[in-house]
């Protein structure tokens, strides 16, 4: 029965791709997609892990605080060359720091005039030119040159919530529209490709729609209950990673667990396990890390080793023998060294109690000497263990 369910899903996925003009996948491509599945079992939950079973190392970069660079909270981190760009929705600004944490400049143009906005939902940086593109709360997109001397506005576009950019200048956009949730725009913000509309959940908003794996843009739709990660190219998109949740034994009755949605096919009406859209998805050459819920409420993190093909499910607060007693805030993105870049509040570091002596805690002790209660957040570079 299990095989029968998998065949039904595979056929549905292929129909999905062909319905939106995506080129038919070759046999080798289909094998790649199906090989990207990793199985999550109920028995994976409830296991306890030592901190160093999951995390190999952490490096800390405190962000310099000046009168011009007070960061209230880190909503998104983006890396460009030797720069760290931080979106702070609290101050409605994008801050520029170098890789040592030194403040450089910021985008802070709240207002209703040209080049101004009421709020920034998401932003991206062109990997070659450094041009910054920001999605605003009104749905318009504003692009700024890296030196912030030039800008351009785009208003006549679908209501965007997430944005990422390809090397060729094309954009991947997630939007809240009945006709489509994923768009590809050219350099002039003209639609090249669109699809993956979810009429059941199109009003849900997830700002952190995209992540990058090398030169590949990966997408979690701006809708809940769709447990597929999509690979996006300038001309198409296709399923990339499909977590395989082994929860219900009665796979002979898929209608009971999978809503009859002819568009997405992966929308579950009654499911114990599903991707947690509020948390970003990260992938490196060594591992995959993403958030998921179990039982509809409990948020955990799935760490999947590509080398060992093993799964570890944990929450940061439940890790045993932590070198400090505070959880790591997970809002991370992968860097070019295979690390996950995240952020911690300075207060969390100051308040933590050192529980053991090791290389990480020695850095924390030194870090505490540099911080006070008013300090900016600290950027963390986390290396996970395979």
C-alpha positions in Angstrom: 0.0 0.0 0.0 2.9 2.3 0.8 4.3 1.8 -2.7 0.9 2.6 -4.2 0.8 5.9 -2.3 4.2 6.9 -3.5 3.3 6.1 -7.1 0.2 8.3 -6.8 2.3 11.2 -5.4 5.0 10.8 -8.2 2.3 11.0 -10.9 0.8 14.0 -9.2 4.1 15.7 -9.0 4.8 15.2 -12.7 1.4 16.5 -13.6 2.1 19.6 -11.5 5.3 20.3 -13.4 3.7 19.9 -16.8 0.7 22.0 -15.8 2.7 25.1 -15.4 5.0 24.8 -18.4 8.0 23.4 -16.7 10.0 21.4 -19.0 9.6 17.6 -18.7 12.2 16.1 -16.4 14.6 13.6 -17.7 14.8 10.1 -16.1 18.1 11.2 -14.3 16.4 14.3 -13.0 13.5 12.4 -11.6 15.9 10.0 -9.9 17.6 13.1 -8.3 14.3 14.4 -7.0 13.2 11.1 -5.5 16.6 10.5 -4.0 16.3 13.8 -2.2 13.7 12.3 0.0 14.6 11.7 3.6 12.3 9.7 5.9 11.0 11.2 9.2 9.5 8.7 11.6 7.6 9.1 14.8 10.4 7.2 16.6 12.8 10.0 15.6 11.1 12.3 18.1 11.8 12.3 21.8 15.4 11.3 21.4 18.0 13.3 23.4 21.2 14.4 21.9 24.4 15.8 23.5 25.2 19.4 22.3 28.3 18.1 20.5 26.3 15.3 18.8 24.6 18.1 16.8 26.9 21.1 16.8 30.6 20.9 16.0 31.7 24.5 16.4 30.4 28.1 16.8 32.1 31.4 16.0 30.7 34.7 17.3 30.8 38.1 15.6 29.3 40.9 17.8 27.8 43.7 15.7 29.2 47.1 16.5 26.7 49.6 18.0 26.9 53.3 17.3 24.3 56.0 17.3 23.5 55.0 13.7 23.5 51.2 14.1 21.2 50.2 17.0 19.7 46.9 15.9 16.4 46.0 17.7 16.0 42.5 16.3 17.4 40.5 13.5 14.7 39.5 11.0 17.0 38.3 8.2 20.7 37.9 7.5 22.2 38.1 4.0 25.9 37.7 3.1 27.6 39.5 0.3 31.4 39.3 -0.2 32.8 40.5 3.1 29.6 42.1 4.2 26.9 41.1 6.6 23.5 42.7 5.8 20.9 42.6 8.6 17.2 43.4 8.2 15.7 44.9 11.4 12.0 45.2 11.1 11.8 46.9 14.4 13.7 49.9 13.2 12.6 49.2 9.6 16.2 49.3 8.4 18.8 47.2 6.5 22.2 47.5 8.3 25.5 46.9 6.6 28.4 45.5 8.7 31.7 44.0 7.6 32.7 40.4 8.4 34.2 41.6 11.7 31.0 43.2 12.8 32.1 46.8 12.1 29.1 49.1 11.1 29.3 50.5 7.6 26.0 52.1 6.6 22.2 51.4 6.5 19.1 51.8 4.4 16.6 53.7 6.6 14.1 55.5 4.3 10.7 55.2 6.1 8.1 57.4 4.4 5.9 57.7 1.4 8.1 59.5 -1.0 10.3 58.1 -3.9 12.6 55.4 -2.7 10.8 55.2 0.7 8.7 52.6 2.3 6.5 51.9 5.4 8.1 48.6 6.2 10.4 46.0 4.5 9.1 42.4 4.4 12.1 40.8 2.7 15.2 41.7 0.7 18.0 40.1 -1.4 21.4 41.1 -2.7 22.5 40.4 -6.3 25.4 38.0 -5.9 27.6 39.9 -8.4 26.6 43.6 -8.4 25.6 43.9 -4.8 22.3 45.6 -5.8 19.8 45.4 -3.0 16.1 44.6 -3.8 13.6 45.1 -1.0 10.0 44.0 -0.9 7.9 46.5 1.0 4.7 46.1 3.0 2.7 47.8 0.2 3.9 45.1 -2.2 6.1 47.3 -4.3 9.8 46.4 -4.8 12.6 49.0 -4.5 16.1 48.3 -5.8 19.1 50.2 -4.4 22.6 50.3 -5.7 25.1 49.0 -3.2 26.5 52.5 -2.6 22.8 53.6 -2.1 23.2 56.5 -4.6 20.6 55.1 -7.0 17.2 53.5 -6.6 14.3 52.3 -8.7 10.7 51.5 -7.8 8.4 48.8 -9.2 4.7 49.1 -8.4 2.7 47.2 -11.0 3.6 43.7 -9.8 1.9 40.9 -7.9 1.8 41.4 -4.1 5.2 40.0 -3.1 6.3 38.7 0.3 9.6 37.0 -0.6 12.4 37.7 -3.0 15.7 36.3 -4.2 17.9 37.0 -7.3 19.8 34.9 -9.8 23.2 35.6 -11.2 21.7 36.7 -14.5 19.6 39.4 -12.7 16.3 37.5 -12.9 14.2 37.4 -9.7 12.3 34.7 -7.9 9.3 36.1 -6.1 6.8 34.6 -3.8 3.4 36.3 -3.7 0.0 36.1 -2.2 -2.1 35.7 -5.3 -4.9 33.3 -6.3 -3.4 32.8 -9.7 0.1 32.0 -8.5 2.4 31.9 -5.4 5.7 31.7 -7.3 6.9 34.1 -10.0 10.0 34.5 -12.0 10.7 38.1 -13.2 13.2 39.3 -15.7 15.6 42.3 -14.9 12.8 44.7 -15.8 10.3 43.0 -13.4 8.3 41.5 -16.3 6.8 38.0 -15.6 8.7 35.2 -17.2 7.1 32.3 -15.4 4.4 31.7 -12.8 2.6 28.9 -11.0 1.9 26.8 -7.9 -1.2 28.6 -6.8 -2.8 27.3 -3.7 -6.4 28.4 -3.5 -6.8 26.9 0.0 -4.1 28.8 1.8 -3.0 31.7 -0.4 -3.6 34.2 2.4 -0.9 32.8 4.7 2.4 34.9 4.8 5.9 33.5 5.1 8.5 36.1 4.4 11.5 33.8 4.5 10.5 32.0 1.3 13.9 31.4 -0.2 17.3 30.0 0.6 20.4 29.3 -1.6 22.3 26.1 -2.1 25.3 27.1 -4.2 23.9 28.7 -7.3 20.5 27.1 -6.8 17.6 29.0 -5.3 15.3 26.8 -3.2 11.8 27.9 -2.2 9.3 27.2 0.5 6.0 28.5 -0.8 4.4 31.4 1.1 1.6 29.0 2.2 1.4 26.4 5.0 0.8 22.7 4.6 2.9 22.2 1.5 5.8 20.0 2.5 7.9 20.2 -0.7 11.0 22.3 -1.2 11.1 23.6 -4.8 14.2 24.2 -6.9 13.9 27.5 -8.9 15.8 28.4 -12.0 15.4 31.5 -14.2 13.1 29.5 -16.5 11.4 26.9 -14.4 10.9 25.2 -11.0 10.5 21.7 -9.9 10.3 19.6 -6.6 13.7 19.4 -5.0 13.4 17.8 -1.6 10.3 16.0 -0.4 10.5 15.0 3.2 8.8 11.6 3.6 6.7 11.5 6.8 6.0 8.0 8.0 3.2 8.7 10.4 0.0 7.1 9.4 -0.1 3.3 8.7 -3.3 3.5 6.6 -1.7 4.7 3.4 -4.4 2.8 1.5 -6.7 5.7 2.3 -4.7 8.8 1.3 -7.9 10.9 1.0 -8.1 10.7 4.7 -4.7 12.4 5.1 -4.2 14.4 1.9 -6.7 17.0 0.8 -7.8 16.6 -2.8 -5.9 19.6 -4.2 -5.3 19.2 -8.0 -2.7 22.0 -7.9 -0.2 21.2 -5.1 -1.0 17.5 -4.3 1.0 17.9 -1.1 -1.5 19.8 0.9 -2.4 17.8 4.0 -5.7 18.4 5.8 -4.9 16.1 8.7 -1.2 15.6 9.3 0.8 15.1 12.5 4.1 16.1 10.8 4.7 18.9 8.4 7.3 21.5 7.5 7.2 24.6 9.7 7.0 27.4 7.2 7.9 30.0 9.9 11.4 28.6 10.0 13.8 28.8 7.1 15.2 25.9 5.2 19.0 25.5 4.9 21.1 23.2 2.8 24.8 22.7 2.4 27.0 20.0 0.8 27.1 18.2 4.1 23.6 18.4 5.5 20.0 19.7 5.4 18.4 21.7 8.3 14.8 22.7 8.5 12.0 23.3 11.0 9.0 21.1 11.3 6.0 20.6 13.6 4.8 17.5 15.2 1.3 17.2 16.6 0.4 20.6 15.2 2.3 22.6 17.8 5.7 21.3 18.8 8.4 22.9 16.6 11.6 20.9 16.2 14.6 20.9 13.8 15.5 18.2 11.4 19.2 17.7 10.8 19.7 15.3 7.8 23.2 14.1 7.0 23.8 13.6 3.3 26.9 11.5 3.9 25.4 9.2 6.5 21.8 9.5 5.4 20.7 9.8 9.0 18.2 12.0 10.7 18.4 13.8 14.0 15.4 15.7 15.3 15.9 18.1 18.2 15.1 21.4 19.7 17.9 23.7 20.8 16.5 24.0 24.3 16.5 20.2 24.7 20.1 19.5 23.8 22.0 17.9 26.7 25.3 19.1 28.2 25.1 22.5 26.5 28.1 24.8 27.1 25.6 27.5 28.0 22.0 27.3 29.1 20.4 29.5 26.5 18.9 28.2 23.2 20.3 29.3 19.9 17.9 31.5 18.0 17.3 29.9 14.6 16.9 32.3 11.7 19.9 31.2 9.8 21.2 31.1 6.3 24.1 29.0 4.9 27.4 30.6 4.0 30.0 29.5 1.5 31.9 27.5 4.1 28.9 25.2 4.9 28.1 27.0 8.1 24.7 28.3 9.2 24.7 32.0 10.0 22.3 33.0 12.7 21.9 35.6 15.5 21.7 35.7 19.3 20.5 38.6 21.5 23.4 40.0 23.6 21.2 39.5 26.8 21.0 35.8 26.1 24.7 35.5 26.1 25.2 37.7 29.1 22.6 35.8 31.1 23.8 32.3 30.2 25.6 30.3 32.8 28.7 28.4 31.7 28.1 24.7 32.4 31.3 23.2 31.2 34.8 24.2 30.0 35.6 23.7 26.3 36.7 25.8 23.3 33.2 27.3 22.7 32.7 28.4 26.3 36.1 30.0 26.4 34.9 32.2 23.5 31.7 32.9 25.3 33.6 34.1 28.3 35.7 36.5 26.2 32.6 37.6 24.4 30.8 38.5 27.6 33.6 41.0 28.4 32.7 42.9 25.2 28.9 43.1 25.7 26.5 44.9 27.9 22.7 44.9 28.1 22.4 47.5 25.4 24.7 45.7 22.9 23.6 44.8 19.5 22.9 41.1 18.6 25.8 38.8 18.0 26.0 36.9 14.6 26.8 33.2 15.1 28.5 31.0 12.5 27.5 27.4 13.4 29.1 24.3 12.0 26.8 21.3 12.4 28.1 17.8 12.8 27.3 15.2 10.2 
